[in-house]
Amino acid sequence: MSLLPKIDSNTPSPPKRENLITEKLSPELLNKMFSYLDRSDIQSASLVSRTWNAIARDSASHKELRLIKAFVEFVCRQLDREVHSAQIAAIRNTVDVSIVKNDTLTQIKSSVLATKEKIIKVLEELDHEKLLELKKTGVKNTPLLFDDIFDQTILNKKLYIARQRTDEAAREMDLLDIFLHWLLLKNFDKANEVAHEIPNEKLKNAALSDISSLEGTRPTQPHLVNTVMHKGKNSLSISR
């Protein structure tokens, strides 16, 4: 004879906690609450239920769009309207409101990345000093993956200049400099691209080895730094 109480099979199961919250609060209020969450919390909330996933996605897309618009306006305010009128118009045209139509958080991230690349293309038209000024001024709240946007723009410009150099030794040192910064920014695709352009086979292989060993981890001091410093080239700086 069982000592457990008999449970009527027709007795409904107690509602889950998230269902109670969803029933008590309107979607608009939940959306407002989600807007105060950081990105990791939004990601966690999206896994709770289909309802929360939809609200998290909607909240994240509108938040990112708002941050992108604020970032664009920040950049435009720092530019001279007479000198940079073309860049101001171009950068404002990069804002894609269709980001709010994405079906998943991954698609939102992809849309933000695509917008970031468009903005970088426009920023590359600015001179080096202006980019450093923008980076120094900074913006408090950046959109997803925008934290390193000025560094990436500067490195793209430096790579273009390095490719024009006829002096192989100078080009090699520039490529090493750029490679190490991409590595420290954890942009392994860009680091790999630059590594394959390093003329010296030994240094090229060392660079590719660094990518393999550090990918998926937080790089601190890549092995190649020791090689460069051993040669007496320890003046690597993204601000140069």
Secondary structure, DSSP 8 states (H G I E B T S, - for coil): ---S----TTS-----HHHHHHHHS-HHHHHHHHTTS-HHHHHHHTTT-HHHHHHHHHHHHHHHHHHHHHHHHHHHHHS-TTTSHHHHHHHHTT--GGGGG-SSHHHHHHHHHHHHHHHHHHHTTS-HHHHHHHHHH--SS--TT-TTHHHHHHHHHHHHHHHH---HHHHHHHHHHHHHHHHHTT-HHHHHHHHTT-S-HHHHHHHHHHHHHHTTS--SS-HHHHHHHHTT-----TT-
